[in-house]
Amino acid sequence: MNVDVSTSIVIRRPREAVSAYAADPDNAPAWYANIDSAVWKTPKSLGIGSRIAFEAKFLGKPLAYIYEITEYVPGERLVMKTAEGPFPMETTYTWESVDGNATLMTLRNRGVPSGFSKLFAPMMSTLMRRANEKDLKKITAILESRSE
């Protein structure tokens, strides 16, 4: 069973501010509830081929995986795919300006669960959607509380 979950939220901050914050892997532990750490495996400067190791929890189990950036258009789109990890996953962020000073941010995760995760495939989409909604609410709270 494939997983394909897309979740969006409007953040009342300019697209440049939202995309810069969200695209920086160093910020991921602050707004992703399940991510404990992000460690650069390539020199810092986000671009195609950059690799970042993440440690996270999902379904109560620790996960370690490395994402590789496969597409990056600053301020518009970021695509990363697992280079190493428990199952192939692709995460896409997109940002669109709304009303001049707000941003529609969309977070999409898709992949094919395998191993332990395959047992939970039927409910994985629901669990991912809930997690993504929480994460997008968290990044919204962080960014909307900033005054710059």
C-alpha atoms as one frame of an Amber mdcrd trajectory, in Angstrom:
protein
   0.000   0.000   0.000   1.400   3.373  -0.988   1.215   6.385   1.311   0.529
   9.827  -0.184  -0.431  12.551   2.286  -0.710  16.250   1.487  -1.494  18.864
   4.146  -1.624  22.665   3.835  -1.914  25.707   6.077  -1.894  29.471   5.635
   0.844  31.178   7.651   0.509  34.928   8.153   4.101  35.677   7.201   5.744
  36.506   3.859   6.658  33.562   1.645  10.386  34.353   1.853  10.339  34.154
   5.675   8.281  30.949   5.757  10.288  29.147   3.096  13.664  30.180   4.553
  12.695  28.865   7.989  11.017  25.656   6.802  13.780  24.752   4.327  16.520
  25.015   6.971  17.060  21.490   8.364  18.494  22.981  11.573  14.969  24.236
  12.372  13.251  20.860  11.843  13.459  19.687  15.495  11.737  22.913  16.600
   8.616  22.417  14.495   8.433  18.695  13.757   7.072  16.942  16.856   8.645
  13.600  15.919  12.114  14.820  14.875  14.709  14.798  17.639  17.758  15.883
  15.643  19.036  16.910  12.218  22.727  16.543  11.376  24.270  17.726   8.121
  26.172  14.971   6.285  27.362  17.369   3.577  28.643  20.943   3.945  25.963
  23.420   5.001  24.334  25.307   2.171  21.115  23.672   1.123  21.101  22.548
  -2.482  20.589  19.556  -4.719  22.634  16.680  -3.327  22.718  17.984   0.257
  22.269  15.175   2.787  20.849  15.494   6.275  20.574  12.709   8.873  17.427
  12.811  10.996  16.611  10.954  14.176  12.907  10.705  14.858  10.159   8.636
  16.428   7.169   7.197  14.591   4.611   4.830  16.094   6.711   4.902  19.261
   9.742   3.464  17.481  13.033   5.303  16.914  13.833   6.019  13.270  17.107
   7.089  11.716  17.173   8.138   8.097  19.079  10.326   5.690  17.275  12.651
   3.319  18.895  13.877   0.130  17.724  17.094  -1.483  16.613  16.276  -5.034
  14.989  19.585  -5.984  15.259  23.061  -4.487  13.816  26.291  -5.807  14.254
  28.788  -2.932  10.960  30.309  -1.896   8.918  27.905  -4.040   9.666  24.202
  -3.641  11.871  21.738  -1.766  11.913  18.001  -2.476  13.898  15.484  -0.451
  14.027  11.711  -0.639  15.334   9.110   1.750  18.806   8.032   0.723  18.947
   5.665   3.699  16.195   4.656   6.080  13.448   2.194   6.973  11.347   2.805
   3.858  11.530   4.949   0.736   9.908   8.319   1.394   9.710  11.590  -0.472
   8.850  14.840   1.300   7.890  17.955  -0.629   7.373  21.476   0.700   5.758
  24.124  -1.477   5.134  27.780  -0.671   2.709  30.147  -2.406   2.029  33.799
  -1.606  -1.502  34.540  -0.418  -2.885  38.043   0.170   0.581  39.575  -0.194
   1.794  38.974   3.353   0.692  35.372   3.963   1.916  32.021   2.683   0.170
  28.802   1.791   2.589  26.059   2.865   1.932  22.517   1.689   3.699  19.496
   3.148   3.451  16.265   1.158   4.825  12.855   2.151   4.664   9.862  -0.103
   6.319   6.488  -0.129   5.998   2.754   0.137   6.209   1.382   3.686   8.294
  -1.739   4.180   9.517  -3.874   7.058   7.988  -2.948  10.422   6.177   0.020
   8.887   4.413  -2.200   6.337   2.354  -3.722   9.164   0.877  -0.282   9.828
   0.382   0.741   6.187  -3.420   0.782   6.376  -3.372   3.452   9.108  -0.093
   5.162   8.174  -1.758   7.802   5.991  -4.069   8.827   8.831  -1.205   8.958
  11.326   0.977  10.964   8.922  -1.827  13.420   8.193  -2.361  14.028  11.922
   1.370  14.481  12.496   1.681  16.840   9.509  -1.265  18.927  10.706   0.357
  19.260  14.151   3.699  20.155  12.601   2.190  22.798  10.330   0.333  24.323
  13.295   3.615  24.414  15.220   5.571  26.127  12.430   2.689  28.586  12.077
   2.820  29.431  15.789   6.605  29.883  15.647   6.588  32.088  12.574   3.516
  34.159  13.404   4.963  35.006  16.833   8.004  36.624  15.199   7.907  40.353
  14.720  10.657  40.824  12.106
